[in-house]
Amino acid sequence: MKSRMRRIVSSGAMITIDQTGSAPGRGGYLHPDPRCLEKFAASKVKEFRSLKSGIDRVQRLRIIEAVKGSFALDS
């Protein structure tokens, strides 16, 4: 099965995984490949342009776990 990218959404101070692909707010996409997730976790970028929001390392690790969990549900 081909893995699909997951949309992460910033709405106010809240960052969530968009399960439907149509949640309101600024969005960006994250690929579930372990190399992509590692790169996302290690990023030194202070503000993510697509989200117009900063995401610290702790938040990135939480997002990664949510992405991993959402793909487990798709299997």
TIVO-2410 file (N, C-alpha, C; in nm, 3 decimals):
# residues 75
REC num residu      c1      c2      c3 atome chaine
REC   1      M   0.084  -0.119   0.000     N      A
REC   1      M   0.000   0.000   0.000    CA      A
REC   1      M   0.088   0.125   0.000     C      A
REC   2      K   0.055   0.218  -0.081     N      A
REC   2      K   0.129   0.343  -0.092    CA      A
REC   2      K   0.094   0.431   0.027     C      A
REC   3      S   0.196   0.487   0.093     N      A
REC   3      S   0.168   0.573   0.208    CA      A
REC   3      S   0.139   0.715   0.160     C      A
REC   4      R   0.042   0.775   0.225     N      A
REC   4      R  -0.001   0.910   0.189    CA      A
REC   4      R   0.056   1.011   0.288     C      A
REC   5      M   0.079   1.129   0.237     N      A
REC   5      M   0.128   1.236   0.323    CA      A
REC   5      M   0.015   1.280   0.415     C      A
REC   6      R   0.052   1.330   0.531     N      A
REC   6      R  -0.046   1.380   0.626    CA      A
REC   6      R  -0.036   1.531   0.635     C      A
REC   7      R  -0.151   1.593   0.642     N      A
REC   7      R  -0.158   1.739   0.653    CA      A
REC   7      R  -0.156   1.776   0.800     C      A
REC   8      I  -0.069   1.871   0.834     N      A
REC   8      I  -0.070   1.926   0.969    CA      A
REC   8      I  -0.124   2.069   0.956     C      A
REC   9      V  -0.205   2.108   1.053     N      A
REC   9      V  -0.277   2.234   1.045    CA      A
REC   9      V  -0.250   2.318   1.169     C      A
REC  10      S  -0.227   2.446   1.145     N      A
REC  10      S  -0.211   2.542   1.252    CA      A
REC  10      S  -0.333   2.633   1.252     C      A
REC  11      S  -0.404   2.631   1.363     N      A
REC  11      S  -0.520   2.717   1.379    CA      A
REC  11      S  -0.505   2.786   1.514     C      A
REC  12      G  -0.467   2.911   1.511     N      A
REC  12      G  -0.436   2.981   1.635    CA      A
REC  12      G  -0.308   2.923   1.694     C      A
REC  13      A  -0.311   2.888   1.820     N      A
REC  13      A  -0.194   2.830   1.886    CA      A
REC  13      A  -0.194   2.677   1.878     C      A
REC  14      M  -0.297   2.619   1.817     N      A
REC  14      M  -0.314   2.474   1.813    CA      A
REC  14      M  -0.261   2.417   1.682     C      A
REC  15      I  -0.182   2.311   1.692     N      A
REC  15      I  -0.134   2.240   1.573    CA      A
REC  15      I  -0.187   2.097   1.582     C      A
REC  16      T  -0.256   2.054   1.476     N      A
REC  16      T  -0.317   1.922   1.476    CA      A
REC  16      T  -0.291   1.849   1.345     C      A
REC  17      I  -0.319   1.719   1.346     N      A
REC  17      I  -0.316   1.639   1.224    CA      A
REC  17      I  -0.455   1.648   1.163     C      A
REC  18      D  -0.461   1.684   1.036     N      A
REC  18      D  -0.588   1.698   0.965    CA      A
REC  18      D  -0.624   1.565   0.902     C      A
REC  19      Q  -0.708   1.487   0.968     N      A
REC  19      Q  -0.746   1.354   0.920    CA      A
REC  19      Q  -0.834   1.361   0.795     C      A
REC  20      T  -0.909   1.470   0.780     N      A
REC  20      T  -1.004   1.480   0.669    CA      A
REC  20      T  -0.944   1.547   0.545     C      A
REC  21      G  -0.837   1.623   0.565     N      A
REC  21      G  -0.777   1.696   0.454    CA      A
REC  21      G  -0.849   1.825   0.423     C      A
REC  22      S  -0.943   1.863   0.509     N      A
REC  22      S  -1.018   1.986   0.481    CA      A
REC  22      S  -1.039   2.073   0.606     C      A
REC  23      A  -0.958   2.052   0.709     N      A
REC  23      A  -0.971   2.132   0.831    CA      A
REC  23      A  -0.931   2.276   0.802     C      A
REC  24      P  -0.999   2.372   0.866     N      A
REC  24      P  -0.963   2.512   0.845    CA      A
REC  24      P  -0.829   2.544   0.910     C      A
REC  25      G  -0.761   2.641   0.856     N      A
REC  25      G  -0.633   2.684   0.912    CA      A
REC  25      G  -0.520   2.667   0.811     C      A
REC  26      R  -0.404   2.717   0.846     N      A
REC  26      R  -0.286   2.706   0.762    CA      A
REC  26      R  -0.237   2.563   0.766     C      A
REC  27      G  -0.203   2.506   0.652     N      A
REC  27      G  -0.162   2.366   0.649    CA      A
REC  27      G  -0.031   2.342   0.577     C      A
REC  28      G   0.029   2.232   0.612     N      A
REC  28      G   0.150   2.184   0.547    CA      A
REC  28      G   0.145   2.032   0.547     C      A
REC  29      Y   0.226   1.969   0.465     N      A
REC  29      Y   0.222   1.824   0.452    CA      A
REC  29      Y   0.349   1.760   0.504     C      A
REC  30      L   0.334   1.643   0.564     N      A
REC  30      L   0.446   1.569   0.620    CA      A
REC  30      L   0.440   1.426   0.569     C      A
REC  31      H   0.550   1.380   0.511     N      A
REC  31      H   0.557   1.244   0.458    CA      A
REC  31      H   0.591   1.148   0.571     C      A
REC  32      P   0.531   1.029   0.574     N      A
REC  32      P   0.552   0.936   0.684    CA      A
REC  32      P   0.684   0.859   0.679     C      A
REC  33      D   0.763   0.875   0.573     N      A
REC  33      D   0.890   0.804   0.564    CA      A
REC  33      D   0.977   0.839   0.685     C      A
REC  34      P   1.038   0.740   0.750     N      A
REC  34      P   1.120   0.767   0.869    CA      A
REC  34      P   1.228   0.874   0.847     C      A
REC  35      R   1.288   0.878   0.729     N      A
REC  35      R   1.391   0.981   0.701    CA      A
REC  35      R   1.329   1.120   0.701     C      A
REC  36      C   1.210   1.132   0.647     N      A
REC  36      C   1.142   1.262   0.645    CA      A
REC  36      C   1.103   1.305   0.786     C      A
REC  37      L   1.055   1.210   0.866     N      A
REC  37      L   1.017   1.241   1.003    CA      A
REC  37      L   1.138   1.282   1.086     C      A
REC  38      E   1.252   1.214   1.064     N      A
REC  38      E   1.375   1.250   1.136    CA      A
REC  38      E   1.421   1.390   1.097     C      A
REC  39      K   1.413   1.421   0.969     N      A
REC  39      K   1.452   1.554   0.922    CA      A
REC  39      K   1.361   1.661   0.983     C      A
REC  40      F   1.232   1.634   0.990     N      A
REC  40      F   1.136   1.726   1.051    CA      A
REC  40      F   1.169   1.747   1.199     C      A
REC  41      A   1.201   1.638   1.271     N      A
REC  41      A   1.233   1.647   1.414    CA      A
REC  41      A   1.361   1.727   1.437     C      A
REC  42      A   1.459   1.712   1.350     N      A
REC  42      A   1.589   1.776   1.368    CA      A
REC  42      A   1.594   1.919   1.315     C      A
REC  43      S   1.489   1.963   1.250     N      A
REC  43      S   1.489   2.095   1.186    CA      A
REC  43      S   1.519   2.206   1.286     C      A
REC  44      K   1.601   2.299   1.244     N      A
REC  44      K   1.635   2.416   1.326    CA      A
REC  44      K   1.552   2.538   1.285     C      A
REC  45      V   1.460   2.518   1.191     N      A
REC  45      V   1.376   2.627   1.142    CA      A
REC  45      V   1.290   2.680   1.257     C      A
REC  46      K   1.291   2.810   1.274     N      A
REC  46      K   1.214   2.869   1.384    CA      A
REC  46      K   1.067   2.888   1.348     C      A
REC  47      E   1.040   2.918   1.221     N      A
REC  47      E   0.901   2.935   1.179    CA      A
REC  47      E   0.879   2.859   1.049     C      A
REC  48      F   0.775   2.777   1.047     N      A
REC  48      F   0.744   2.701   0.927    CA      A
REC  48      F   0.656   2.787   0.838     C      A
REC  49      R   0.708   2.817   0.720     N      A
REC  49      R   0.642   2.911   0.629    CA      A
REC  49      R   0.500   2.868   0.594     C      A
REC  50      S   0.480   2.739   0.564     N      A
REC  50      S   0.346   2.697   0.523    CA      A
REC  50      S   0.244   2.711   0.636     C      A
REC  51      L   0.289   2.700   0.760     N      A
REC  51      L   0.197   2.712   0.874    CA      A
REC  51      L   0.192   2.854   0.929     C      A
REC  52      K   0.290   2.935   0.891     N      A
REC  52      K   0.305   3.069   0.949    CA      A
REC  52      K   0.304   3.060   1.101     C      A
REC  53      S   0.379   2.960   1.150     N      A
REC  53      S   0.381   2.933   1.293    CA      A
REC  53      S   0.513   2.866   1.330     C      A
REC  54      G   0.558   2.890   1.450     N      A
REC  54      G   0.675   2.822   1.502    CA      A
REC  54      G   0.635   2.690   1.565     C      A
REC  55      I   0.721   2.590   1.549     N      A
REC  55      I   0.697   2.459   1.612    CA      A
REC  55      I   0.827   2.419   1.681     C      A
REC  56      D   0.824   2.408   1.814     N      A
REC  56      D   0.946   2.369   1.884    CA      A
REC  56      D   0.968   2.218   1.874     C      A
REC  57      R   1.082   2.171   1.922     N      A
REC  57      R   1.118   2.029   1.908    CA      A
REC  57      R   1.017   1.937   1.976     C      A
REC  58      V   0.970   1.974   2.094     N      A
REC  58      V   0.872   1.892   2.165    CA      A
REC  58      V   0.744   1.878   2.083     C      A
REC  59      Q   0.697   1.989   2.027     N      A
REC  59      Q   0.577   1.985   1.943    CA      A
REC  59      Q   0.601   1.898   1.819     C      A
REC  60      R   0.720   1.910   1.759     N      A
REC  60      R   0.750   1.828   1.641    CA      A
REC  60      R   0.748   1.680   1.675     C      A
REC  61      L   0.803   1.643   1.790     N      A
REC  61      L   0.802   1.501   1.830    CA      A
REC  61      L   0.659   1.452   1.853     C      A
REC  62      R   0.574   1.536   1.910     N      A
REC  62      R   0.433   1.499   1.928    CA      A
REC  62      R   0.363   1.482   1.794     C      A
REC  63      I   0.392   1.572   1.699     N      A
REC  63      I   0.334   1.561   1.565    CA      A
REC  63      I   0.377   1.432   1.499     C      A
REC  64      I   0.505   1.398   1.512     N      A
REC  64      I   0.557   1.274   1.452    CA      A
REC  64      I   0.485   1.153   1.509     C      A
REC  65      E   0.465   1.149   1.639     N      A
REC  65      E   0.393   1.036   1.701    CA      A
REC  65      E   0.249   1.030   1.651     C      A
REC  66      A   0.186   1.146   1.635     N      A
REC  66      A   0.048   1.149   1.584    CA      A
REC  66      A   0.043   1.100   1.439     C      A
REC  67      V   0.141   1.139   1.359     N      A
REC  67      V   0.147   1.094   1.219    CA      A
REC  67      V   0.165   0.942   1.214     C      A
REC  68      K   0.258   0.892   1.295     N      A
REC  68      K   0.281   0.747   1.301    CA      A
REC  68      K   0.153   0.674   1.342     C      A
REC  69      G   0.084   0.727   1.442     N      A
REC  69      G  -0.041   0.667   1.488    CA      A
REC  69      G  -0.151   0.672   1.384     C      A
REC  70      S  -0.159   0.780   1.310     N      A
REC  70      S  -0.263   0.792   1.209    CA      A
REC  70      S  -0.239   0.695   1.093     C      A
REC  71      F  -0.113   0.666   1.064     N      A
REC  71      F  -0.084   0.570   0.957    CA      A
REC  71      F  -0.110   0.428   1.003     C      A
REC  72      A  -0.094   0.401   1.131     N      A
REC  72      A  -0.125   0.268   1.183    CA      A
REC  72      A  -0.274   0.239   1.167     C      A
REC  73      L  -0.355   0.343   1.181     N      A
REC  73      L  -0.501   0.326   1.165    CA      A
REC  73      L  -0.538   0.299   1.021     C      A
REC  74      D  -0.459   0.351   0.925     N      A
REC  74      D  -0.486   0.331   0.783    CA      A
REC  74      D  -0.455   0.190   0.736     C      A
REC  75      S  -0.368   0.120   0.806     N      A
REC  75      S  -0.322  -0.013   0.762    CA      A
REC  75      S  -0.432  -0.115   0.760     C      A
***
